Amino acid sequence: MTTAGDRGSGSLLGLAIVGAIAALSFIVVPLYIGLSVRASVSGAADAAALAGADVAAGISPGDPCVIAASVAASNGTRLTACEVDGLIVTVATTAAFLGLSLRATATAGPPEVGTN
């Protein structure tokens, strides 16, 4: 048996639950997209460092930092730093997401002697 004061309370509760789920989605979805973009920036840094190291080792022609910048741009990021130390190339890439600058660094070169 319901009283007159209880009529419609289930609808209100359902509406509150839907609103809470929607609010949570608006917070969580951009977070997960940001994590995905961060992984892409990291992958772009890895690829740029590997491409630069190939050039530094003489496998491919060109300038290591120019090639690294090209590879970073192809992956939707911007090369912000490039350091060549012999055959070792260290790069930093950035990309913007929701007004934030996501940055990743990577180093590539030949393996150290004595490692498996």
Residue pairs with C-beta under 8 A, 6 or more apart in sequence:
30 98
33 97
34 97
34 98
34 100
34 102
37 95
37 97
37 102
38 102
38 104
40 75
40 76
40 77
40 95
41 77
41 93
41 94
41 95
41 102
41 103
41 104
42 104
42 106
43 75
44 71
44 72
44 75
44 76
44 77
44 93
44 95
44 104
45 72
45 77
45 91
45 92
45 93
45 104
45 105
45 106
46 106
46 108
47 71
47 72
47 75
48 68
48 69
48 71
48 72
48 75
48 77
48 79
48 91
48 93
48 106
49 68
49 89
49 90
49 91
49 106
49 107
49 108
50 108
51 60
51 67
51 68
51 70
51 71
52 64
52 65
52 67
52 68
52 71
52 82
52 84
52 89
52 91
52 108
53 64
53 87
53 88
53 89
53 108
53 109
53 110
54 60
54 67
55 61
55 62
55 63
55 64
55 67
55 89
56 64
56 84
56 86
56 87
56 88
56 89
56 109
57 87
57 109
57 110
60 67
64 82
64 84
64 89
65 79
65 82
65 84
65 89
65 91
68 79
68 82
68 89
68 91
69 79
69 82
72 78
72 79
72 91
72 93
73 79
75 93
76 95
77 93
77 94
77 95
78 93
78 94
78 95
79 91
79 92
79 93
80 92
80 93
80 94
80 103
81 90
81 91
81 92
81 105
82 89
82 90
82 91
82 92
83 89
83 90
83 91
86 109
87 109
87 110
88 107
88 108
88 109
88 110
89 107
89 108
89 109
90 105
90 106
90 107
91 105
91 106
91 107
92 103
92 104
92 105
93 103
93 104
93 105
93 106
94 101
94 102
94 103
94 104
95 101
95 102
96 102
